[in-house]
């Protein structure tokens, strides 16, 4: 039986790939562990590695602005990454690194039990939705699989680099907000909420 304490211990003790050698912190997740929406990014950056929390740097600040602008309830989402340790110079994780870390993400999904999974960027989309897909082709499209509603959109860091992506990303986030309203309307929203910064 999975539990959060064991997950945190296993992540912090992980030596499955070389990324652990340079990490300052293992970055597991933040948000409500009973959330209906789970956002999944690529991996920690410098600020995330220092603070032990995902999406706290410039891209994370933009993500928080998007969520606030669309009035996402604070208890409605949980945020995690494909890999829990920072790749050198914020490079894209290798297939081996991602594969070694994916069991932790799967355990997080089992523990959170989200109804909606939002892949932030091509790396998350690749390992969660479709290895062969391109984000420019499937971005903004709902995919229902094993009881989860999945959607991919641009990573907030991409919006900081390319402002032309901001409008389509905004439209994607609106779709997520509407889907959350739909799910909440079904009465499927946790009464018990538990906030945590898993680190």
C-alpha positions as CSV (number, residue, x, y, z in Angstrom):
1,X,0.0,0.0,0.0
2,X,1.4,3.4,-1.0
3,X,1.6,6.3,1.4
4,X,3.2,9.7,1.3
5,X,5.8,9.2,4.0
6,X,7.2,6.2,2.2
7,X,7.2,8.0,-1.1
8,X,9.1,11.0,0.4
9,X,11.6,8.6,2.0
10,X,12.1,6.7,-1.3
11,X,12.5,9.8,-3.3
12,X,15.0,11.4,-0.9
13,X,17.0,8.1,-0.8
14,X,16.9,7.6,-4.6
15,X,20.2,6.9,-6.4
16,X,18.7,5.3,-9.5
17,X,20.4,7.8,-11.9
18,X,23.2,10.3,-11.7
19,X,20.9,13.3,-11.2
20,X,21.0,12.8,-7.4
21,X,24.7,13.5,-7.3
22,X,24.3,17.3,-7.8
23,X,20.9,17.9,-6.3
24,X,20.4,20.1,-3.2
25,X,16.9,18.9,-2.7
26,X,14.7,16.2,-4.1
27,X,11.7,18.1,-5.5
28,X,8.5,16.0,-5.1
29,X,5.4,18.2,-5.3
30,X,3.3,20.9,-3.8
31,X,-0.4,21.6,-3.4
32,X,-3.4,19.7,-2.2
33,X,-2.7,15.9,-2.1
34,X,-6.5,15.3,-2.6
35,X,-6.6,17.6,-5.7
36,X,-8.8,17.0,-8.7
37,X,-6.3,18.5,-11.0
38,X,-2.6,17.5,-11.3
39,X,-0.2,19.6,-13.2
40,X,3.0,17.8,-14.4
41,X,6.1,19.6,-15.6
42,X,9.5,18.5,-16.8
43,X,11.9,18.9,-13.8
44,X,13.2,21.2,-11.2
45,X,15.2,24.3,-12.1
46,X,17.6,26.2,-9.9
47,X,15.1,27.8,-7.6
48,X,13.2,24.6,-7.3
49,X,16.4,22.7,-6.4
50,X,17.2,25.3,-3.7
51,X,13.7,25.4,-2.2
52,X,12.7,21.8,-2.7
53,X,9.4,22.7,-4.3
54,X,8.3,22.6,-7.9
55,X,7.4,25.7,-10.0
56,X,8.7,28.4,-7.7
57,X,11.0,30.2,-10.1
58,X,9.8,32.6,-12.9
59,X,7.9,29.8,-14.8
60,X,6.2,28.8,-11.5
61,X,5.2,32.4,-10.8
62,X,3.6,32.6,-14.2
63,X,1.8,29.4,-13.6
64,X,0.5,30.7,-10.3
65,X,-0.7,33.9,-12.1
66,X,-2.6,31.8,-14.6
67,X,-4.3,29.8,-12.0
68,X,-5.2,32.8,-9.9
69,X,-6.5,34.7,-13.0
70,X,-8.8,31.8,-13.8
71,X,-9.9,31.4,-10.1
72,X,-8.7,27.9,-9.7
73,X,-9.5,27.0,-6.0
74,X,-6.3,26.7,-4.0
75,X,-7.3,23.2,-3.0
76,X,-8.1,22.0,-6.5
77,X,-4.6,21.3,-7.8
78,X,-1.3,19.5,-7.1
79,X,1.9,20.2,-9.0
80,X,4.7,17.7,-9.7
81,X,7.4,16.9,-12.3
82,X,8.6,14.0,-14.5
83,X,12.0,14.0,-12.7
84,X,12.5,15.0,-9.0
85,X,16.1,16.1,-9.3
86,X,17.4,19.1,-11.3
87,X,19.2,18.1,-14.6
88,X,22.5,20.0,-15.1
89,X,21.9,23.5,-16.6
90,X,18.2,22.8,-16.7
91,X,18.6,20.5,-19.7
92,X,15.9,18.1,-20.8
93,X,16.0,14.9,-18.9
94,X,17.3,11.9,-20.8
95,X,15.0,8.9,-21.4
96,X,17.0,6.9,-18.8
97,X,16.6,9.6,-16.2
98,X,12.9,9.9,-16.9
99,X,12.3,6.2,-16.9
100,X,14.0,5.8,-13.5
101,X,11.9,8.5,-12.0
102,X,8.5,7.7,-13.5
103,X,7.6,5.1,-10.9
104,X,7.6,8.0,-8.3
105,X,5.2,10.0,-10.5
106,X,2.9,7.0,-10.9
107,X,2.8,6.6,-7.1
108,X,1.9,10.3,-6.8
109,X,-1.0,9.9,-9.3
110,X,-2.2,6.9,-7.3
111,X,-2.0,8.8,-4.0
112,X,-3.6,12.1,-5.3
113,X,-6.2,10.4,-7.4
114,X,-6.8,13.4,-9.8
115,X,-9.5,13.4,-12.3
116,X,-7.6,15.8,-14.6
117,X,-3.9,15.6,-15.6
118,X,-2.4,18.6,-17.3
119,X,1.0,18.0,-19.0
120,X,3.0,21.2,-19.0
121,X,5.3,21.0,-22.0
122,X,6.6,18.4,-24.4
123,X,8.5,16.4,-21.9
124,X,5.6,15.8,-19.6
125,X,3.4,15.1,-22.7
126,X,5.9,12.5,-24.0
127,X,6.0,10.4,-20.9
128,X,2.4,10.8,-19.7
129,X,0.3,10.9,-22.9
130,X,2.2,9.7,-26.1
131,X,5.9,9.1,-26.7
132,X,5.5,9.9,-30.5
133,X,3.2,12.9,-30.3
134,X,4.2,16.5,-30.8
135,X,2.9,19.1,-28.5
136,X,2.0,21.4,-31.3
137,X,-0.3,18.7,-32.7
138,X,-2.1,17.5,-29.6
139,X,-2.0,20.7,-27.4
140,X,-5.4,21.6,-26.1
141,X,-7.1,18.3,-26.9
142,X,-8.7,16.2,-24.3
143,X,-7.8,12.5,-24.0
144,X,-9.7,10.2,-21.7
145,X,-7.7,7.3,-20.5
146,X,-8.3,4.9,-17.5
147,X,-10.6,7.4,-15.8
148,X,-8.3,10.4,-16.2
149,X,-9.0,13.4,-18.4
150,X,-5.6,14.4,-19.9
151,X,-4.5,17.5,-21.8
152,X,-1.2,19.0,-22.8
153,X,-0.3,22.6,-23.1
154,X,2.9,24.7,-23.3
155,X,5.2,24.8,-20.4
156,X,5.1,28.2,-18.6
157,X,8.8,28.6,-19.4
158,X,8.0,28.5,-23.1
159,X,5.5,31.4,-22.6
160,X,8.3,33.5,-21.1
161,X,10.5,32.8,-24.2
162,X,7.8,33.1,-26.8
163,X,4.9,35.5,-26.2
164,X,3.0,34.1,-29.2
165,X,2.3,31.0,-27.1
166,X,0.5,32.9,-24.3
167,X,-2.9,33.1,-26.0
168,X,-3.2,29.4,-26.9
169,X,-2.0,28.5,-23.5
170,X,-4.6,30.7,-21.9
171,X,-7.3,29.0,-24.0
172,X,-6.0,25.6,-22.8
173,X,-6.1,26.7,-19.1
174,X,-9.6,27.9,-19.7
175,X,-10.5,24.4,-20.9
176,X,-9.0,22.9,-17.8
177,X,-11.0,25.3,-15.6
178,X,-14.2,24.4,-17.4
179,X,-13.5,20.7,-17.0
180,X,-12.9,21.2,-13.3
181,X,-16.3,23.0,-13.0
182,X,-17.9,20.1,-14.8
183,X,-16.3,17.6,-12.4
184,X,-17.2,19.7,-9.3
185,X,-20.7,19.9,-10.6
186,X,-20.9,16.1,-10.5
187,X,-20.3,16.3,-6.8
188,X,-16.9,14.6,-7.1
189,X,-14.8,17.1,-5.2
190,X,-13.0,16.2,-2.0
191,X,-14.6,17.4,1.2
192,X,-11.4,16.7,3.2
193,X,-8.6,18.9,2.0
194,X,-5.0,18.6,3.0
195,X,-2.4,21.1,2.1
196,X,1.2,20.1,2.0
197,X,4.5,21.0,0.5
198,X,6.0,17.6,0.0
199,X,9.8,17.9,0.3
